Amino acid sequence: MRMVATGLLILMALIFVIAHNLQNGHPAWGFIIAFSEAAMVGGLADWFAVTALFRHPMGVPIPHTAIIPTNKDRIADTMAQFLQENFLIPKVIARRVQHMNVAGAAGQFLVQPTGGEGRLRLGVSNLVADVLESLDEDQLGGMAKDALRTQLHKLDVAPLLGQILNAAIADGRHLPLMDSIIKWTAKTLEANEQLIRDMVHEKANGIMRFTGLDERLANAIVSGLHKLLDDMAGDVEHPLRHKVEEGLEKLAHDLVHDAKTQQHVQDIKAEMLANPAMGRWINGLWERARSGLLESARNPDGAFSGKFGENIGQLGETLQNDERMQVLINRFARRTLVGVATRYGQQIVQLVSETVRRWDARTITDRVETAVGRDLQFIRINGTLVGGLVGLTIHTVIVLLD
């Protein structure tokens, strides 16, 4: 566009030269001379005006030229003040966001995550992943693991275990566990029968070994234990089962109400947390969590799949259809935006002002000139044509008056 505007000015100069040399041949050449002469004046004047905004015309330091680079600090302050007075004030923001439906927009995004917002979601996901990868792994991991250990130390495990055990007994969920323990005990007894027999032989005196009573006693013990376990496995009302249940109920009660039992559980928990094996488990837990976060961030579509994706979709439908929830969320969003403007408006405009102040003269000139763009050259083109028309009009009036 700069070449077009300059080319039009050169064209007017050529027409003026040709018409000036031929003006005696016909009166019409006078009109052409008037048009081209005024067009050159208008084009040159607007070239000077446009150029003077950004630099010294022809490099000559004429006063009141290079206006933008010379006054960039004042422009920065004025721009910041304009933003603060017209945009970053609570009343204006509250009015602008009054009809914004943040909840509905969020709901639409969650219901249709693969729509037009895909690039935005992908960009945010990559940003989150880059932030996770850029953070110091040891420091961040240490913070996460320390936080987990702190929470585990604070957790009062005993009452929680007691409540879980009480609920399991009330619902009968302890019965399959008891059956499994009985079966495991039976298999363990069968695998260690010889160990029991050896123990009986070792404890028996010489008379018992001489008469063979030790072998009969060992057989009786093994057979009795097998019969007891078989009876417990086949009879859910077995007295020993009831004794075990009574013991579990008492344990559940003590876990919730007995301070001594609770302290004992706390001591066991502290020993477990101090064990190096627990430290290795926490390290592995953190590594798996971090890997999972990175994988989800790098694959935003995967984060919306499966059961989690279904739940996200249901949340989105709720946000779209539940007017009461929309009112609450939109009100919260408006208050948040107004609060941010109230608390941080001054810092925001100060950032704008300081940024512009740090730009050098060439940077601010290029950025403003690029932002205005083609319209600057249209000013020159319009100045050339309008100037030519004004010159033609004046020449016509003079001819008519003569």
N, C-alpha and C positions, 0 to 999 in steps of 0.2 A: 504493500500500500504506500510505503514511503517512495518507492520508485515510480508508482503511478502519479502521485501528487507532484513529484519533482518533474516527471516527464510532461505533465500537463502545463507546468510553469514554463518549461523550455519551449513547448509547442506555441504558447501564447507569444513568447519572445520572437520566434521565427515568423509567426503570422504578422507581428507588428513590423518587423524589418521588411518583409515582402510588401505589405500594404503601404508602408511609408514610401517605398521606392516607386509604387504604382499609383499613388494617390492623385496624380494629375490626369490619369487616363479616364477616370469616371468618378462622379460624386459618391458612389456607393462605397468606394474605398475609405472614405472618411468614417463611415459607421464601423467598418472593420477595425480601423486604427483605434477608434475610441474604445471599442470592446476589448481589443487585445491589450491596449495600454492600461486600462483600468483593471483588467484581469491580472496583469503582472503586478500591479500595485497591491491588489487584494491578496494575491498568492504570497507575495513577499512579506506583507504585513502579518499574515497568519502564520507563515513559516517562522517569522521572528517571535511571535507570541508563543507558539508551541515549543520552539527551541528554548526560549527564555525560561520556561518552567523547569527545565531539567539541566540546562548547561549554558555556558556563555556562547552566544552566536559567533561562529567562526573563531572561537577561542578568545575573543576580545572581552575583557572584564568590564562590560558595560554595567552601570549601576542598575540594581533591581532586576538582574538576570540570574540564572541558575538558582531560582527561587527555592525549589524543593531541597536540594542538597545544602544550601546555605542555612535554611531554617528547619533542618530535620529535627533538632531537639525541641523546638517549639511545636512542630507538627506532632511529635511523639506525645508531648504533654496534652495537646489539644485533643488528639485521638483518644487518649486514655480518659480524659475528662468527659468527652462525648459518650464513650461507652458507659461510664459510671452514671452519668446523669440521665441517659436515655434507655439503657438496657439493664444494667446490673443494680436496679433498685427494687426492693420487695414488691411495691405496688405494681410496677410494670410486669415483673415476672409472674406475679399472682394472676394478673389479668390475662397474660399470654397463655399460661398453662391451665387456665380455668376449665377449658373444654377439651383438654388432652385426656385420652382414655388409655393411660399407661397399662392398666390391668388387661383391657381388651387386646391391646397390641401384644403384650406378653403371652396372653392365652393363644392368640393366633399363631405366634411363633412356635409355641410348644406343641400345638396340634399339628402344624405343618412344618416340621423342622427341615424338610428337604426343599422348601420353596425358594423364593427369591432371597431369603436371608442366608442361604447356604454359604455364600462367600464371606459374609460377616461372621457367621459362626466359625467357619474355618480359620479366618484371621484371628479371632479371639482365642480359639483353641491353640493355634500355633504360638500365639503370644504367651499363653499360660505355660505351654510346654517349654518355650525358650526361657521363661523366667525360672521354672523349676530346674532346668538344666544349668542355668547360669549361677544359681545360688550355690554357695559352698556346701558340698555334700556332707563333709564331716561336721561342719558347724550346724547346718540345718538338721542333719540326722541326730546329732547330739542333743539339740534342743527338743526334737520330737520324742526321742527316747527318754530324756530326763522328764519331760512332761508326762509321759506314760507311766514312768516309775513313780512320780509324785502322786498321780491319781490312784495308782494301785496301793501306795502306802496310806493314802487318805481313806480308801474304801473300807468300810466296816463290813467285813465278809460274813461274820458269824450270823447276825440277824437275817441277812439275805439268804444264806444257806438254810437257816431254820425255816424261813417262810417257804422256800422252794420245796423243802422236805415235807412240810405240813401239807402243802397243796398236792404234792405227789401222792402222799398217803391217802388224803381225802378222795382223790380221783381214782385210786387203785393203780396208779402208774408205777408203783414200786413192785408190783407182783411179777411182771416179766423179768425185772432185774433180779428179784429173789430166785426165780426159777433158773435163771442163767448162773447165779452163784452156786446153787445146789448142784447143777450139772457139772460145773467146773470143779467143784469140790469132789464129786464122785470120780471124775476122770483123774484128778490129782491123787486121790486115795488109791485108785487102781494102779497108777504108775509108780506108787511108792509103797506098795504092800511089803516088799522085802525090807525096806528101811524100818517099818514098824516092827516086823518080826525080829530084826537084828537088835532093835532097842529092847524088846521084851527079853530076848535071850541074855543080853548084857546085864540087865537088872535082876534077872532071876538068880536065886542061890543055887548051890550045888545039888541039894536034894531035889529041887524042882527040875533041874536039868537031867538029873539021874533018872527020875521017874517019868520024864517026858511031859510034865505038866506045863512047862514053859511053852512048848509047841502048841498044846491045846489052848493055853491062855491067849497066845498070839492069834490063833485061828478064830477064837471067840471074839477078840477085839475087832479084828478085821471084818468078820461077818456081821457083828453088831453095828459097826459103822456103816457098812453097805446097806443093811436093812433099814437103819435110821434114815439114811439119805433117800432110799427108794420110797419109804413111807412119806417123807416130806415132799418128794416130787409128785407123788400121786394123790395126796390129800391136802387140799388148800386150807382145810380146817385143822391141820395138825397142830397140837399144842405148842410144839417148838416154833412153828411159824408165828403163832400168836405172841410167843415170848420175844421173837425177833422184832415183830411189829411194835410191841410195847417198848422195847429198847429204842427203836427208831423214833417213836413218838416222844419219849423222854429226851432223846438227843435233840430233836427239833425244838422242844420246849426250852431246854437249857441253852441252845444256841441263841434264842431270842431273848431270854429273861435272866440267865445265870451269868453274872459278871466273870466268874472264874473260868467258865467254859469259853466265854468270848475272848478273854485274855489269852487262853491257851491257843485258840485258833489264830489270834493275832500274832503270837510268837511263831507259830508254824509258818504263817504267811511271810513274816520277816525273814525267817531262815530260807524260805524258797526264793525270795527276791534277792537275797545275798548270794545265792548259789550261782556259780559261773554259768551253769547250764541255762538258768533263767535269763541271764544276760545275753547269751547266744540266741535264745528264742526271741527276745525283744528285738535284737539286731535283725534277725531274719524277718520278723514281722514288719519292721520299718522298710526294709529293702523291698518286700513284696508290695507294701502299700505305695511306695514311691514309684515302683515299676508300673503298678496298676494305674496310678494317676497319669504318668507319662503316656502310657498306651491309650488311655481314654482321651487325653488331650490331643494326641496325634491322630486320633480316629474319632472325630466328633459324631459321625454318623453311627458308629458303634455304641456311643453312649446313649443313643436314643432307641436302641434295639432291645428285644427281650421284654421281660416283666417290668424292668425299670422304665423302658420306653412307653409301655402301656400306662404305667402310673403317671408318667410325665404328661402323656396325652390326656388322661382324665383330669389332671390338674389344669391343663390348658382349657379344656371344655368348661370346667367350673369357672375359671376366670372370665371366659367369654359369656357365660349364661347367668351367672349369679350376680344380680345387680347390686345386692347388698355388699358382697365382697368387693366388687368393682369400686363402689363408693368409698369403702374403707381404704383400699390400696391407693386409689387416685388421690384421696385426701392426704394420705401419708406421703405420696410422691410430691405433691404440691408443697406441703410443708417442708419437706426435705430440700427442695430446690430453693424455696424462699430463704430457708435457714442458711444454705450454702452461700447464697448471694449476700445475705446480711453479714455473715461472719467473714467471708473470704473475698467479697467484691473488691475491696481496696487492694488486696494482694494480686488479684487477677489483672486489674487495670495497671497496677504498678509493673507487673510482668510485661504487659504490652509496651508500656512506656520505656522501660529499661532495654527491651529487645530492640526497639527502633533506634534508641539512642546509641546502641552498640554497633549498628550498621554503619559502614563507611558511606561516603557520599555516592560512590559509584553503585553500591548495592541498592540503596534506597531509590536512586534514580532509575536503575534498570527494573526494579520490582514494580514501582508505581507506573512506569511507562508501559511495561508489559501488561499490567493489570488493565489499564485503560485501552491499550491495544489499537485496533484499526480506527477507532473513532478520532484519535488524534490526527491521523492523515486525512480523514474525511473533513475535518475542520479546514485543512489547507485546500482541499479540493473545492469545498463549498465557498471558501473565501475567494478562490480564483474565479469561479463561475459567477458568484454574486457580484464581485467587484466588476467583472466584465459587463454584466447586465446593468449595473448602476451607471457605468461609463457610457454604455450605449443609450440609456435613457436620457442622460444629461445631454449628450450630443444630439439626440433627436429633438429634445426641447429647444436647444439653441437653433437648430436648423429651422424648426417651425416658427420660432420667434423672428428669425431673419426674413 
